[in-house]
């Protein structure tokens, strides 16, 4: 089943957390492709060092396109093309998420013909459900979910990748997890939230300004509106 997964990690600096996240995936026996979205030269070099040490692939987006970060749309389109060419599911693990050795296997094992997405619920370091899945705090079993998913640790099935072309994603937006989880349901797929397969989430390690959402929400939304940041 592992060969059926194309595991990717979009990265923007936050190198210490990224290294933890990378090593956790490798510990599970999976290969990994990092999409480096214009990290600093120092951090890009550290990603290259991980390539040499662990054999992971590193795609430096800034060497391929001239567009400021974030470049999530470009990443999704490139990853989708890879999956369609190689008959694979797409597993996205963000750089602020630490998986268990069997996390990705459990995601893959849940895939059925009608499945569009499978996601791991996120926990904090006290083993409590945290952002962005607070709505699932009372859930005790895995089930189809009609609420929005995040890409924290999420599998997009090959069937869904065949059904929805990511070239249709709005280029004026920054993030696409909410839209894509909605499109999966709209197209008749089921999205499965695995509350029995949690991952550790350290929110927004790569974009510290977003921590204002919790510490100073008025300033967060002011920046979001006036600086046109965080467009979903």
C-alpha positions in Angstrom: 0.0 0.0 0.0 2.9 2.4 0.7 3.8 2.3 -3.0 0.3 3.7 -3.7 1.1 6.9 -1.8 2.8 10.0 -3.1 3.7 11.8 0.2 4.4 15.5 0.0 5.3 18.2 2.5 5.0 21.9 1.5 7.7 23.8 3.5 8.4 27.4 4.2 11.2 27.8 6.7 10.3 26.6 10.3 13.2 24.2 9.7 13.3 22.6 13.2 9.7 21.6 13.1 10.1 20.5 9.5 13.0 18.2 10.4 10.9 16.6 13.1 8.0 16.1 10.6 10.3 14.7 7.9 12.0 12.2 10.2 8.6 11.0 11.5 7.5 10.2 8.0 10.7 8.4 7.1 10.4 6.3 10.3 7.2 4.9 8.9 9.0 3.6 5.8 7.6 6.1 3.4 9.4 8.1 0.7 8.8 11.9 0.7 8.9 14.9 -1.6 9.4 18.3 0.0 8.1 21.3 -1.9 10.3 24.2 -0.7 8.3 27.4 -1.1 11.0 30.0 -1.1 12.6 29.3 2.2 15.7 31.3 3.2 19.0 30.2 1.6 20.2 28.7 4.9 17.0 26.7 5.4 17.0 25.5 1.7 20.5 24.2 2.3 19.3 22.3 5.4 16.6 20.8 3.3 19.2 19.7 0.8 21.2 18.2 3.7 18.1 16.1 4.6 18.0 15.0 1.0 21.6 13.7 1.2 21.0 12.1 4.6 17.6 10.5 4.2 17.1 10.3 0.4 14.0 12.5 0.3 13.3 14.5 -2.8 13.4 18.3 -2.5 11.7 20.6 -5.1 12.9 24.2 -4.8 9.9 26.0 -6.2 11.8 29.3 -6.5 14.1 27.7 -9.1 11.2 26.7 -11.3 8.7 29.7 -11.1 8.9 33.4 -10.4 6.1 33.8 -8.0 6.1 34.8 -4.3 5.1 32.4 -1.5 2.6 30.8 -0.9 2.5 28.6 -3.9 0.1 26.0 -2.7 -1.8 25.9 -6.0 1.3 25.2 -8.0 2.2 22.4 -5.5 -1.2 20.8 -5.8 -1.2 20.9 -9.6 2.3 19.4 -9.8 1.5 16.7 -7.2 -1.8 15.8 -8.9 0.0 15.3 -12.2 2.5 13.0 -10.5 -0.3 10.9 -8.9 -2.3 10.6 -12.1 0.8 9.5 -14.0 1.8 6.9 -11.4 -1.6 5.7 -10.2 -1.1 6.9 -6.7 -3.1 8.6 -3.9 -1.8 11.9 -2.7 -0.9 12.2 1.0 -0.2 15.7 2.3 1.6 16.2 5.6 2.3 19.8 6.5 5.5 20.8 8.1 3.9 21.6 11.5 2.5 18.0 11.8 4.2 15.0 13.4 2.9 11.6 12.3 3.2 8.2 13.9 5.0 5.4 12.0 1.6 3.9 11.0 -0.4 7.1 10.4 -0.2 7.1 6.6 -0.8 3.4 6.4 -4.1 3.8 8.3 -5.1 6.6 6.0 -4.5 4.4 3.0 -6.3 1.4 4.4 -9.5 3.4 4.9 -9.8 4.1 1.1 -12.9 2.7 -0.5 -14.2 3.3 -4.1 -16.4 6.2 -2.9 -13.8 7.8 -0.7 -12.5 11.3 -1.7 -10.4 12.3 1.3 -9.2 10.7 4.5 -7.8 12.9 7.3 -6.2 12.4 10.6 -7.6 14.4 13.5 -5.1 16.8 15.1 -4.0 16.8 18.7 -1.9 19.2 20.8 1.0 18.0 23.0 -1.5 17.3 25.8 -3.3 14.7 23.5 -6.3 17.0 23.1 -8.0 17.7 19.8 -6.9 21.1 18.5 -7.1 23.4 15.5 -8.5 22.9 12.9 -10.6 20.0 14.1 -12.1 21.4 17.3 -15.5 20.4 16.0 -14.5 16.7 16.4 -13.7 16.8 20.1 -16.6 14.6 21.1 -16.1 12.1 18.3 -15.1 8.6 19.3 -15.0 6.7 16.0 -13.9 7.3 12.4 -16.8 8.3 10.2 -17.7 10.3 7.0 -17.6 14.0 7.8 -19.5 16.8 6.1 -17.5 19.6 7.7 -14.4 21.2 6.3 -11.1 19.4 6.2 -7.5 20.7 6.5 -4.4 19.4 4.7 -2.6 18.9 8.0 -2.4 15.2 7.4 -4.7 14.2 4.6 -5.0 11.7 1.8 -6.6 12.6 -1.4 -7.7 9.5 -3.3 -6.6 8.8 -6.9 -10.3 8.6 -7.8 -10.9 12.1 -6.6 -7.7 13.3 -8.3 -9.1 11.9 -11.6 -12.5 13.7 -11.0 -11.4 17.2 -10.1 -8.7 19.1 -12.0 -6.7 21.3 -9.7 -6.0 23.7 -12.6 -9.5 25.0 -11.8 -8.3 26.3 -8.4 -8.7 30.1 -8.1 -5.2 31.6 -8.5 -6.1 34.6 -6.4 -6.4 32.4 -3.3 -3.6 31.2 -1.0 -5.1 28.1 0.6 -7.4 25.4 -0.8 -8.1 22.8 1.8 -11.6 24.0 2.6 -12.5 24.4 -1.0 -11.2 21.0 -2.0 -12.9 19.2 0.8 -16.1 20.9 -0.2 -15.6 19.9 -3.9 -15.0 16.3 -2.9 -18.4 16.1 -1.2 -20.0 18.1 -4.0 -18.8 15.5 -6.5 -20.3 12.7 -4.5 -17.3 11.4 -2.6 -17.1 10.7 1.1 -14.5 12.4 3.3 -13.5 10.3 6.3 -12.1 11.8 9.5 -10.0 9.4 11.5 -10.3 10.4 15.2 -8.6 7.1 16.1 -5.5 8.0 14.1 -4.4 11.4 15.5 -1.3 13.4 14.7 0.5 16.1 16.7 -0.2 19.6 15.3 1.9 22.6 16.1 -0.2 25.2 14.2 1.4 27.8 11.9 5.0 27.0 12.7 6.0 28.2 9.2 4.0 31.4 9.3 4.2 32.8 12.8 2.1 35.9 12.1 -0.9 33.6 12.0 -0.5 32.8 15.7 -2.2 36.2 16.2 -5.5 34.3 15.4 -5.3 33.0 19.0 -3.4 35.7 20.8 -4.7 38.9 19.2 -7.6 38.1 16.8 -8.3 41.8 16.1 -4.8 42.3 14.8 -4.9 39.1 12.9 -8.0 40.0 11.0 -6.7 43.5 10.4 -3.6 42.1 8.8 -5.6 39.5 6.9 -7.9 42.2 5.4 -5.5 45.1 4.9 -2.5 43.1 3.7 -4.6 40.6 1.8 -3.1 37.6 3.6 -4.4 34.1 4.2 -6.9 34.1 1.4 -9.0 30.9 1.5 
